[in-house]
Amino acid sequence: HTCTLFDFETMKLSHALPTALALSHRRLSIANALASNPEGSPQILSDASTGSICSSAQGRTSKCEVELDVPASCVAPPASTSACPVVFFFHGAGGTNDWFGRTSGVHAEGVIGVYPQGEDGWNTGPKESNDCDWDDFACTDDADEGAFVASIIAELRNLGASGNVYLIGNSNGAALSMRLASNAGDDLPIKGIVTKVTQLLATPPRSGPGVLNYNQPGTGGPRVSVLNIMGTSDTVIPYEGGSSSVFGGDPSFSLMTALESMATWSAHNGCAGTHAESTVSYSTNADANGEAIFYDYGGGCPEGVVLEHYAVIGAGHSFGPGASLDGVAIDNDMAYAFIHRLEGGDTGGTPAPAPSITPAPTSGGGGGCSDDPAWHGKVSETHNCDWISDNPAQRCAFADADGVLASTACQVACDQCVVTTLAPTPGTTPSPTVGPPPPPRPCEDDPDWYGRYNADHDCAYIAESPSARCGWADSDGTLASDACRVACDTCNAVATPDPTPGPTMPPASTPAPTDGTP
């Protein structure tokens, strides 16, 4: 890993130091005039006055570093300026910037990459390593993230990088992206952000040092496009907002719900406040049959504003290896598609996922068996029993805000109706003589049944979380609700005679959702 100039100031002289220092100065001098670098070998960003962005930034230690990754396509000699988009990549809490140079894909996409290193993460909330209280805005000891990023952008402008600025962050890095975008303006000219598994803070209005420390977008600021992707079963940053373990029990900090956060951005951008919803596919290396709900606010937004949210059903604080939405990889590909749309072209990007809207079927059934017309899932009012019937194998395990399962409320959609045999009426034509009726089906769990992906996922495993797992199926398509009647409490239900093959189960890389959240 390349040392910064600050690192060298703390090193003891040795026989190897002249060579190492010469190499360091060679890399630093590249960044003093915008120049390209080979893919996989980012430069260290420096400024002419101090030699290092980090040495003049508040609250930075020897951990601080800013890598600059400039593709040759962005700076064609003899030019030393570039209009390529400038894309910041922010790591999560406890993460590093080391891997972005290998994985960001900026050379293939024709954008300039910026990879800052945080101080044990980013100062977006309560931190044990902080010296000052979160509401000491005049603090000069703790990291001032707004001023730090503003100084990086200023130096990039001095070097001749004039392109639009975008931010990509995951978890704590997404929290920083939300914070910076909330303070967008002359110092932080941010056009768009891509945030994964984090929404806006509800409280407090400000936190941390400096003046670029507001936690919600204010009135009069520039418009900022937002692509936000969250898991509905995230236990670290809850989709439904409120408190989080990352706040260390500080009651001053709370999260908006994911949809409140999007509504806040909608209002800030002058959008109409309406959105369209559709279902898209969600797949990982472990499971190709998941779903996500796509919320598109763009129809009521001013021209040039993109505002989109994905609620990934059953996903936690990680989407899992190989995660994609409608076949587009969540890592990098979706972000670049978003950026290229905002740049006004499709060059180098992957098209955005196309919402797959399915018509709502009508519910059938007779007698006392019916679907509850008032029931809907906890994430969206559109997730009613008709929507459940589109994919009962997966959705019948969903629950509403009160915890009522779709399998209970949507009896027709989930094929949970109890068949009642009526006795013949006296005096009518007798039915043909038939043999005795079959014995009642015993209420028991099938000892031979297990889920299609893992032999350990038997009925005992289903019983540990029936609300989430009774919609799973084996390799023949037999539902757990049919095979594990004790575990799923379906002894009074009629077995599904011809189940639909190919239901889903949560990815093996993330814990199965425990509440069936739709």
Order of alpha helices (4+ residues) and beta strands (2+ residues): alpha-alpha-beta-beta-beta-alpha-alpha-beta-alpha-beta-alpha-beta-beta-beta-beta-alpha-beta-beta-beta-beta-beta-alpha-alpha-alpha-alpha-alpha-alpha-alpha-alpha
